[in-house]
Structure formats: structure tokens, C-alpha cells
Amino acid sequence: MDARITKQRLSNLISYDWLKMLGTILAFILVLVLLFTMTATRPRQDQEYAIYAHTDLQADTAFSGLGDTLLGREVFSYDILTVTAESFSGNSYASSVFQARRAAGQGTVMFMTDNPTYETDEEGNYVLGDDGQPVISAQSELYSFAGGSAVTADASSPSAIYDTVYYLEMCEEYLAQFFGGDWETDAAFDGSTSPEQSFERRNGEDKRYRTQEQRVQGVEEERDRLLKLRENYLFVRDAFADGTLSHTAYDFEGEDGTVTTLHLGIDVGGLNGLKNLVYYTDGEGSRTTENVNLVILYNNYLFGQDLNFETVSFLRYLVETYR
């Protein structure tokens, strides 16, 4: 048997060993990737917060990085794990993409305008109706999107948005569960539901809280979440009281002649700095945010759930950052 070590045989041996080493390394990397994928915490749908800018608005460069900014500043509670911002302007497929997002239950809030178009005469003056008000020739984007459908105390059927007054009323009722009837003046947890209970019902199987020590820490984070929500709500309520924020209301007449008032959005157009985030251009080509509204999108998996009121914290951020 010829067992001589030749240059050719040595070269073949080294090449074969390198292939085995490379294959072993690749297999090890694959195992690590699978391990981290299987053990990593995956956000639940209610732990994702998505901010949209409708097709009628342009987004400044700050908007694309808004998600990272909000996470970095810890605007939301510990239980919001991902924050994204997406603009649907300047894209021929924007409407289709938006519809696909909503069909999948994605999207938490959306910026859009409330600027109806009015009829004018030959001299450019508004044409007035029998009620003395200008005649609308085309409804605003907000009205067209939300129409006469909004989730209220009297109508919780599937709708595009929340009535914003009802949304804030629900938040007050939620806070009273934990802080009792005097939740506005007293931050003591003396309500019918404890932070421990809300933590367990939501994060009982969360991979972040496997050990007893981690669960104790989680309960503390839950207490902080509730205290923060209370403070943020009181701040936002003051912003409505002083006129910084306002509800955009429309009256809708039913088939029986009954008139229902729905609040389709929160007017944030008075925040002067908002044009550095989202804007549209006026007749003179200048950036403006007049009549820009924040719409609270309705998602049935959030209705009645603990993380349904994270938008209160987002509203406080908008007021503090762009007023």
C-alpha cells in the first residue's frame, strides 16, 4: 500500500479538514440563531405601537425615526416593546398598503387633515347654504375616513376609529379601577384591581419574567406604568382645558332624524412645532399643520385591555415637544 505523504495528498487533506471546520462553524451559528429565535421575547400585538401619517400629509425626516425617539425617551410604558412610524404619502400604492396594514390589525394612531373644500362663486366668495354656512363641495380626509362610524358607549360595533371623548372617558374609568373614585387627587392603589392582578393577566407567560425575582420586578414596573398613565392623563386633560388640544366634532343625522355628535379626532394643529414632524403645504407653499388631527384607530384586540391607553402618553409627548 502506498502511504507516502505527497504534496497532492497533503493539499487534499488540508482542504477536506477546512471544509469540515467550516461546516461545523456554520452549524454552530445556525443552532445559536435558532436558540435565540425560540427563546427571545416576541411582542404581542398589543405590545406594538404604530403611528401613521395619512396620504394627505408629508412627513419630515424626524418622522421616520420617531419610533426610536419615543423608545429612547421612554415615552410609553415598559410593556410597549416596538414603536414604528410610517407615512403613506408619495406612493402610488399607499392606499393599498394602508388597507393591508389595517386588515392585519396594525396601526394605533394616525395623523390626517380636517380640511373640507367649499363651493365658491365666480368672485371666489363662499356659497352659503340655507343655514348660513358655507356649502361643502368635498368632505375632509378625516370625515371621509371616519364618516359616521366611531366606537362610543352606545355603539361598540367594528369601526375605523374611537370617538375621542369616549376614549378619554374609558381611560378615566380604567384609572378608577386601580386608584379608586378619588383617582384624580390620590395616587394610592385602593381600587378594585391591583397592579399585581393586571400584571399577571397580561404578562403571566411573558418570557421576560421567568424567575420570581423577575416577576417581582415586573410588578414594580406595572405599578410605575399605572402611576405614569395617571400623571399623563391629568396632563392631557389640562391641555384640553386650556385649548392646546381639542376634539373635532361632527353631527350625524340618523334615519329616524336623531342627531348624534361624534368626535372623530383630536385637533393637534395648534402645536406650532408639529410641522417639523408632519405637515401639508398651504396655498402659498408654506408648511402648515392647521386642522391636523390625531385619529385613534380602533383595534378590537385592544378594546377593554390594559395597553389600550398608551396614546395618552403619546399625546403628552406631542404637547411637550411641539407646543
C-alpha positions in Angstrom: 0.0 0.0 0.0 1.3 3.4 -1.0 1.2 5.6 2.2 3.6 8.2 1.1 2.9 11.8 2.0 2.8 13.7 -1.1 2.2 17.4 -1.8 -1.1 16.4 -3.5 -2.3 14.2 -0.7 -1.4 16.9 1.9 -3.2 19.5 0.0 -6.3 17.3 -0.3 -6.2 16.6 3.5 -6.0 20.2 4.5 -8.8 21.2 2.1 -11.0 18.5 3.5 -10.4 19.5 7.1 -11.1 23.1 6.3 -14.4 22.1 4.8 -15.3 20.1 8.0 -14.3 23.1 10.2 -16.3 25.5 8.1 -19.3 23.2 8.2 -19.0 22.8 12.0 -18.9 26.6 12.4 -21.9 27.2 10.2 -23.9 24.5 12.1 -23.0 26.1 15.4 -24.1 29.5 14.2 -27.4 28.0 12.9 -28.0 26.4 16.3 -27.4 29.8 18.1 -29.7 31.6 15.8 -32.5 29.1 16.3 -31.9 29.1 20.1 -32.1 32.9 20.3 -35.2 32.9 18.0 -37.0 30.4 20.1 -36.2 31.9 23.5 -36.4 35.7 22.6 -39.4 37.7 23.7 -41.7 38.3 20.7 -44.0 41.3 21.1 -47.7 40.5 21.4 -49.9 42.5 19.1 -50.9 44.8 21.9 -47.2 45.5 22.7 -46.7 47.1 19.3 -47.4 50.8 18.8 -47.7 52.1 15.2 -48.0 55.7 14.2 -49.3 56.5 10.7 -49.3 59.7 8.6 -52.2 59.6 6.1 -51.7 60.3 2.4 -52.8 64.0 2.8 -49.7 64.8 4.9 -46.0 65.0 4.2 -43.6 63.6 6.8 -40.4 65.4 7.8 -37.2 63.4 8.3 -37.9 63.3 12.0 -41.0 61.2 11.4 -39.1 58.2 10.1 -37.0 58.0 13.3 -40.0 58.8 15.6 -40.2 55.2 16.8 -36.6 55.1 18.0 -37.0 58.6 19.6 -40.1 57.5 21.6 -38.4 54.3 22.8 -35.3 56.2 23.7 -37.2 58.8 25.7 -39.3 56.0 27.4 -42.5 57.8 26.4 -44.5 54.6 26.6 -44.7 52.1 29.4 -42.3 49.2 29.9 -44.8 46.8 28.1 -44.6 48.5 24.7 -41.8 46.7 23.0 -41.8 48.1 19.5 -42.7 51.5 18.1 -42.9 52.3 14.4 -43.8 55.3 12.3 -45.0 55.0 8.7 -46.0 57.6 6.1 -48.3 56.8 3.2 -47.7 59.9 1.1 -45.9 60.0 -2.2 -46.5 56.3 -3.0 -48.9 55.2 -5.8 -49.6 52.0 -3.7 -50.1 53.9 -0.5 -53.8 53.3 -0.2 -53.4 49.5 -0.8 -50.5 49.3 1.7 -52.6 51.2 4.3 -55.6 48.9 3.8 -53.4 45.9 4.2 -52.0 47.2 7.4 -55.4 47.8 8.8 -56.7 44.4 7.7 -53.9 42.9 9.7 -54.9 44.9 12.8 -51.8 47.2 12.5 -51.8 50.9 13.4 -52.6 52.6 16.6 -52.9 56.3 15.7 -52.9 58.3 12.5 -52.3 61.9 11.6 -54.7 63.3 9.0 -56.2 66.6 8.0 -59.7 68.0 8.5 -59.9 70.5 5.6 -63.2 70.3 3.6 -63.4 72.0 0.3 -66.1 74.7 0.0 -68.1 75.9 -3.1 -67.3 79.4 -4.3 -68.9 81.7 -6.7 -67.3 83.4 -9.7 -65.8 86.1 -7.5 -64.2 83.5 -5.2 -66.7 84.0 -2.3 -68.1 81.1 -0.4 -71.5 79.9 -1.4 -73.8 79.9 1.7 -76.5 77.3 2.3 -79.9 77.8 3.9 -78.3 77.6 7.3 -75.9 80.4 6.5 -72.9 78.1 6.5 -70.5 77.6 3.5 -71.6 74.8 1.2 -69.2 71.9 1.3 -68.2 70.5 -2.1 -65.9 67.8 -0.8 -65.6 66.5 2.7 -62.3 66.5 4.5 -60.0 63.4 4.7 -60.9 63.0 8.3 -64.6 63.0 7.6 -64.3 60.7 4.6 -62.2 58.2 6.5 -64.3 58.1 9.7 -67.7 59.0 8.4 -70.5 58.4 10.9 -68.8 55.4 12.4 -66.9 55.6 15.7 -66.8 53.4 18.8 -68.8 55.1 21.5 -70.5 53.9 24.7 -73.7 53.4 22.6 -72.0 51.8 19.6 -69.1 49.4 20.0 -69.6 47.6 16.7 -66.5 47.4 14.5 -65.5 50.8 13.4 -62.5 52.6 12.0 -61.8 54.9 15.0 -62.6 55.6 18.6 -64.8 58.6 19.5 -62.1 60.6 21.2 -64.3 61.8 24.1 -65.4 58.3 24.8 -61.8 57.1 24.6 -60.8 59.5 27.4 -63.8 58.6 29.4 -62.8 55.0 29.2 -59.3 55.9 30.4 -60.8 57.6 33.5 -62.8 54.5 34.2 -59.7 52.4 33.8 -57.7 54.6 36.3 -60.5 54.4 38.8 -60.2 50.6 38.8 -56.7 51.0 40.4 -56.8 54.2 42.3 -60.5 54.3 43.3 -63.0 57.1 43.0 -60.6 59.8 44.1 -58.0 58.8 41.5 -57.7 62.5 40.4 -56.4 63.6 43.8 -54.9 60.5 45.3 -52.4 58.2 43.8 -52.9 55.4 46.3 -53.7 51.9 44.9 -57.0 51.5 46.7 -59.2 50.5 43.7 -60.9 47.2 42.9 -57.9 45.9 40.8 -54.3 45.7 42.0 -51.1 46.2 39.9 -50.3 42.5 40.7 -53.6 41.4 39.1 -53.1 43.5 35.9 -49.5 42.3 35.6 -50.4 38.6 35.9 -53.4 38.7 33.5 -51.2 40.3 30.8 -47.6 39.0 31.4 -48.3 35.7 33.1 -46.5 33.8 30.3 -44.1 36.5 29.3 -40.6 35.1 28.8 -39.1 38.2 30.4 -40.5 37.2 33.8 -39.5 33.5 34.3 -38.0 33.8 37.8 -39.7 35.0 41.0 -37.2 37.9 41.1 -38.1 38.9 37.6 -41.8 38.7 38.4 -41.4 41.0 41.4 -39.5 43.5 39.2 -42.4 43.2 36.7 -45.0 44.1 39.3 -43.0 47.2 40.2 -42.8 48.1 36.5 -46.6 47.7 36.4 -47.1 50.0 39.3 -44.9 52.6 37.5 -46.9 52.1 34.4 -50.2 52.9 36.1 -48.7 55.9 38.0 -47.3 57.2 34.8 -50.6 56.8 33.0 -52.4 58.7 35.7 -49.9 61.6 35.5 -50.0 61.7 31.7 -53.8 61.7 31.7 -54.1 64.6 34.1 -51.5 66.5 31.9 -53.5 65.8 28.7 -56.8 66.8 30.4 -55.2 70.1 31.3 -54.1 70.5 27.6 -57.8 70.1 26.6 -58.9 72.6 29.3 -56.5 75.3 28.1 -57.3 74.8 24.4 -54.0 73.3 23.4 -55.9 70.2 22.3 -59.5 70.0 21.2 -61.9 67.4 19.9 -63.1 67.6 16.3 -66.9 67.0 16.4 -69.4 66.3 13.7 -73.1 65.9 13.9 -74.7 63.0 12.0 -78.4 62.6 11.5 -79.9 59.1 11.6 -82.7 57.6 9.6 -85.1 58.5 12.4 -84.0 62.1 12.4 -81.9 61.7 15.6 -78.7 63.7 15.6 -75.6 62.1 17.0 -72.4 64.0 17.8 -69.2 62.1 17.1 -65.7 63.2 18.0 -63.6 61.9 15.1 -60.2 63.1 16.1 -58.0 65.3 18.3 -57.0 68.6 16.8 -53.3 68.9 17.3 -52.8 71.6 14.6 -52.3 74.3 17.3 -48.9 72.7 18.2 -46.7 75.1 16.3 -43.7 72.9 16.1 -45.6 69.9 14.7 -44.7 71.0 11.2 -41.3 69.6 12.0 -42.9 66.2 12.2 -45.8 66.1 9.7 -47.3 68.9 7.6 -49.0 69.9 4.4 -48.5 73.0 2.2 -50.9 75.9 2.1 -51.8 78.0 -1.0 -48.6 79.9 -0.7 -46.5 76.8 -0.5 -45.6 77.1 3.2 -45.7 74.3 5.7 -48.7 74.2 7.9 -50.5 71.9 10.4 -53.7 73.8 10.6 -56.6 71.3 11.3 -54.2 68.4 11.5 -55.9 65.7 13.7 -54.7 62.7 15.5 -57.1 59.8 15.0 -57.2 56.9 17.5 -57.7 53.8 15.4 -60.0 51.1 16.7 -58.5 47.6 17.2 -60.7 45.0 18.8 -57.9 43.2 20.5 -57.1 46.4 22.5 -60.7 47.2 23.4 -61.0 46.9 27.2 -57.4 45.9 27.6 -54.7 47.4 29.8 -52.5 48.7 27.0 -55.3 50.5 25.2 -54.4 53.9 26.7 -50.8 54.3 25.7 -51.9 57.0 23.3 -52.4 59.3 26.3 -48.7 59.2 26.8 -48.1 59.9 23.1 -50.4 63.0 23.3 -48.4 64.3 26.3 -45.2 63.8 24.3 -46.7 65.8 21.3 -47.7 68.7 23.6 -44.4 68.9 25.4 -42.3 68.5 22.3 -44.2 70.6 19.7 -46.2 73.2 21.6 
